[in-house]
Amino acid sequence: MKSFVKDVFFILARVFPYSMKGRASILMYHSISEEEDFFCVRSDTFRKQMQRLKRDREVITMQDLLVRMNKRTMKGTEVVVTFDDGYKDNYTCAFPVLKELRIPATIFITTGLIGKKDKKGKDMLSEDEIREMHESGLIDIEPHSVSHPKLTKLQKVDAEKEVQDSKRYLEELLGKTCEFFAYPSGNYNEESVSILRKLHFRAGLTVVEGTMDLSADHFRLCRNSIDRTTSPAQFVGKISRAIDLYCKMKSL
């Protein structure tokens, strides 16, 4: 019933003249698989969602998003696709779809888990898979810390080491400069932001839902989570201003 009510809300919210001009949506995925975990999106559902984006929106990179924000040229059709943690199925299930549809994406990697399994026994990306996706020119690989801690629970020196070591690892592996960071579990504070600025990142991504306007803080960018429970109506709502209205209603 709760999902049905959300569906109705998102459908009705899109009826109102709530312009996306000058705004963009960043989507956050984790795993693309047939598993029943909450954060897993079925492969057929993922394909349909990407086909919808290809048809109705302009999917751009994080680099392009910041350029448009800085130049104040966002049209309101922009969507950025991101993945957190670095699951192997990002390579086996998501990457083929992204290549076929020529959709760019950013994958934020927990570097301490590369080539290993997570706590639930899920396989993580290997170095070779990360290199292949990077070399495709379609996938931007960026850091997500070494061990996925809550940064605000760490001493500043330890939090900085988590960020810096993951950044350095990927830069050495891929021969590139890493410019974007996704806060593990969306957990951050002013100290976390200062660390990113010190290490010359251009932006930090949260898990706070909503769309972003041109004045959005680059180190507190919103993202809209897509998970197993996200219906087609909710998906469309999360790439429109309907998500802003939904967040506002939840906060009342």
C-alpha positions as CSV (number, residue, x, y, z in Angstrom):
1,M,0.0,0.0,0.0
2,K,2.8,2.4,0.9
3,S,4.4,1.9,-2.6
4,F,1.0,2.4,-4.2
5,V,0.5,5.7,-2.4
6,K,4.0,6.9,-3.5
7,D,3.1,6.0,-7.1
8,V,-0.1,8.0,-6.9
9,F,1.8,10.9,-5.4
10,F,4.5,11.0,-8.1
11,I,1.9,10.7,-10.8
12,L,-0.2,13.6,-9.4
13,A,2.9,15.7,-8.7
14,R,4.0,15.7,-12.3
15,V,0.7,17.2,-13.3
16,F,1.6,20.5,-11.6
17,P,3.6,23.1,-13.6
18,Y,6.9,22.6,-11.7
19,S,9.6,23.5,-14.2
20,M,13.0,21.7,-14.3
21,K,14.6,24.6,-16.1
22,G,18.0,25.2,-14.7
23,R,17.9,22.0,-12.6
24,A,19.3,18.5,-12.9
25,S,18.9,15.1,-11.2
26,I,21.7,12.7,-10.2
27,L,20.6,9.0,-9.9
28,M,22.3,6.7,-7.4
29,Y,22.5,2.9,-8.0
30,H,24.3,0.2,-6.2
31,S,23.9,-3.3,-7.5
32,I,22.3,-4.5,-10.8
33,S,21.3,-8.1,-10.1
34,E,18.4,-10.5,-9.6
35,E,19.1,-10.7,-5.8
36,E,16.3,-9.7,-3.4
37,D,18.3,-7.1,-1.5
38,F,16.8,-3.7,-1.2
39,F,19.6,-1.9,-3.1
40,C,19.6,-4.4,-6.0
41,V,17.9,-3.4,-9.2
42,R,16.9,-6.2,-11.6
43,S,18.7,-6.2,-14.9
44,D,15.6,-5.9,-17.0
45,T,14.3,-3.0,-14.9
46,F,17.7,-1.3,-15.2
47,R,17.6,-1.6,-19.0
48,K,14.0,-0.1,-19.1
49,Q,15.1,2.8,-16.9
50,M,18.2,3.5,-19.1
51,Q,16.0,3.3,-22.3
52,R,13.6,5.8,-20.6
53,L,16.5,8.2,-19.9
54,K,17.9,7.8,-23.5
55,R,14.4,8.7,-24.8
56,D,13.4,11.5,-22.5
57,R,16.5,13.0,-21.0
58,E,20.1,14.1,-21.7
59,V,22.4,11.9,-19.7
60,I,25.7,13.7,-19.1
61,T,28.9,13.2,-17.1
62,M,29.7,14.7,-13.7
63,Q,32.3,16.9,-15.5
64,D,29.6,18.2,-17.9
65,L,27.2,18.8,-15.0
66,L,29.7,21.1,-13.2
67,V,30.5,23.0,-16.4
68,R,26.9,23.7,-17.0
69,M,26.3,24.7,-13.4
70,N,29.2,27.1,-13.5
71,K,28.2,28.5,-16.9
72,R,24.5,28.6,-15.9
73,T,23.6,26.7,-19.0
74,M,21.5,23.8,-17.6
75,K,18.4,23.2,-19.7
76,G,16.5,21.1,-17.2
77,T,16.8,17.9,-19.2
78,E,20.1,16.7,-17.6
79,V,20.5,13.5,-15.6
80,V,23.7,12.0,-14.2
81,V,23.9,8.2,-13.5
82,T,26.1,7.1,-10.6
83,F,26.9,3.8,-8.9
84,D,28.2,3.4,-5.3
85,D,30.6,0.8,-3.8
86,G,31.9,-1.0,-7.0
87,Y,30.0,-4.3,-7.3
88,K,31.1,-6.7,-10.0
89,D,27.6,-6.7,-11.5
90,N,28.3,-3.0,-12.5
91,Y,30.6,-4.6,-15.0
92,T,28.7,-7.8,-15.9
93,C,25.1,-6.4,-16.0
94,A,25.2,-2.6,-16.1
95,F,28.2,-1.9,-18.3
96,P,26.8,-3.8,-21.4
97,V,23.6,-1.8,-21.3
98,L,25.4,1.5,-20.9
99,K,27.7,0.6,-23.8
100,E,24.8,-0.4,-26.0
101,L,22.9,2.8,-25.3
102,R,26.0,5.0,-25.1
103,I,25.1,6.3,-21.6
104,P,27.9,7.7,-19.5
105,A,28.1,6.9,-15.8
106,T,30.3,7.4,-12.7
107,I,31.2,4.5,-10.5
108,F,32.4,5.3,-6.9
109,I,34.7,2.6,-5.8
110,T,35.4,1.4,-2.2
111,T,39.1,0.6,-3.0
112,G,39.8,-1.7,-0.1
113,L,37.3,-4.2,-1.5
114,I,38.6,-4.3,-5.1
115,G,38.9,-7.9,-6.1
116,K,37.2,-9.1,-2.9
117,K,33.7,-9.8,-1.5
118,D,31.7,-7.5,0.7
119,K,30.3,-8.4,4.1
120,K,27.3,-10.2,2.4
121,G,29.5,-12.2,0.1
122,K,28.8,-10.1,-3.0
123,D,31.7,-10.0,-5.5
124,M,33.3,-6.6,-6.1
125,L,35.0,-5.3,-9.2
126,S,38.5,-6.4,-10.1
127,E,41.3,-4.1,-11.2
128,D,41.1,-5.4,-14.7
129,E,37.3,-4.7,-14.9
130,I,37.8,-1.2,-13.5
131,R,40.5,-0.5,-16.1
132,E,38.4,-1.8,-19.0
133,M,35.4,0.4,-18.0
134,H,37.7,3.4,-17.6
135,E,39.3,2.8,-21.0
136,S,35.9,2.7,-22.7
137,G,35.7,6.4,-22.2
138,L,32.1,5.9,-21.0
139,I,32.7,5.2,-17.3
140,D,34.3,7.6,-14.9
141,I,35.9,5.8,-12.0
142,E,36.0,7.8,-8.8
143,P,36.8,7.1,-5.0
144,H,34.3,6.2,-2.3
145,S,36.9,5.8,0.5
146,V,39.0,2.7,1.3
147,S,36.8,0.9,3.8
148,H,33.4,2.6,3.6
149,P,33.3,4.1,7.1
150,K,31.1,6.9,8.4
151,L,33.5,9.7,8.0
152,T,32.0,11.8,10.8
153,K,32.7,9.0,13.3
154,L,36.5,9.2,12.6
155,Q,39.2,11.5,13.8
156,K,40.0,14.0,11.1
157,V,43.4,12.5,10.3
158,D,41.8,9.1,9.8
159,A,38.9,10.5,7.7
160,E,41.4,12.3,5.5
161,K,43.5,9.1,5.1
162,E,40.3,7.2,3.9
163,V,39.7,9.8,1.3
164,Q,43.3,10.4,0.2
165,D,44.3,6.8,0.0
166,S,41.3,5.8,-2.1
167,K,42.0,8.8,-4.4
168,R,45.7,7.9,-4.7
169,Y,44.9,4.2,-5.4
170,L,42.6,4.9,-8.3
171,E,44.8,7.6,-9.8
172,E,47.8,5.3,-9.8
173,L,45.7,2.4,-11.2
174,L,44.2,4.4,-14.0
175,G,46.7,7.2,-14.6
176,K,44.0,9.9,-14.1
177,T,43.1,12.6,-11.7
178,C,40.1,11.8,-9.5
179,E,37.9,14.9,-9.0
180,F,34.6,13.6,-7.4
181,F,33.9,11.8,-4.2
182,A,30.7,10.1,-2.9
183,Y,30.4,10.2,0.9
184,P,30.1,6.6,2.2
185,S,26.5,6.1,3.3
186,G,26.0,9.8,2.6
187,N,27.6,10.6,5.9
188,Y,29.5,13.9,6.0
189,N,29.9,17.2,7.9
190,E,31.9,20.4,7.5
191,E,35.1,18.6,8.3
192,S,34.4,16.1,5.5
193,V,33.9,19.0,3.1
194,S,37.1,20.6,4.1
195,I,39.0,17.4,3.5
196,L,37.6,17.2,-0.1
197,R,38.6,20.8,-0.7
198,K,42.1,20.3,0.7
199,L,42.6,17.2,-1.6
200,H,41.5,19.3,-4.6
201,F,38.2,17.5,-5.4
202,R,35.7,19.4,-7.4
203,A,32.5,18.0,-5.8
204,G,31.1,15.7,-3.1
205,L,27.9,13.7,-3.5
206,T,25.4,13.0,-0.8
207,V,22.4,10.7,-0.5
208,V,20.0,13.6,0.2
209,E,17.2,13.4,-2.4
210,G,16.0,16.2,-4.7
211,T,17.0,18.0,-7.9
212,M,19.7,20.6,-8.0
213,D,19.6,24.2,-9.2
214,L,22.5,26.3,-10.5
215,S,23.3,27.6,-7.0
216,A,23.7,24.1,-5.4
217,D,26.8,23.6,-3.3
218,H,29.2,21.4,-5.3
219,F,30.3,19.6,-2.1
220,R,26.7,18.8,-1.1
221,L,25.1,17.5,-4.3
222,C,21.8,15.7,-4.0
223,R,21.2,12.2,-5.4
224,N,18.1,10.2,-5.9
225,S,18.3,6.6,-4.9
226,I,17.1,3.9,-7.3
227,D,16.5,0.5,-5.6
228,R,14.4,-2.6,-6.0
229,T,11.2,-0.9,-4.8
230,T,11.4,2.0,-7.3
231,S,8.4,1.7,-9.6
232,P,8.2,3.2,-13.1
233,A,6.1,6.1,-11.7
234,Q,8.6,6.8,-8.9
235,F,11.5,6.6,-11.4
236,V,10.0,9.3,-13.6
237,G,9.3,11.3,-10.4
238,K,13.0,11.1,-9.4
239,I,14.1,12.8,-12.7
240,S,11.5,15.6,-12.3
241,R,10.6,18.2,-9.8
242,A,8.1,15.7,-8.3
243,I,10.9,14.4,-6.1
244,D,11.3,17.9,-4.6
245,L,7.7,18.1,-3.8
246,Y,7.8,14.6,-2.3
247,C,10.8,15.6,0.0
248,K,9.0,18.7,1.0
249,M,5.9,16.8,2.0
250,K,7.9,14.3,4.0
251,S,9.5,17.0,6.0
252,L,6.2,18.6,7.1
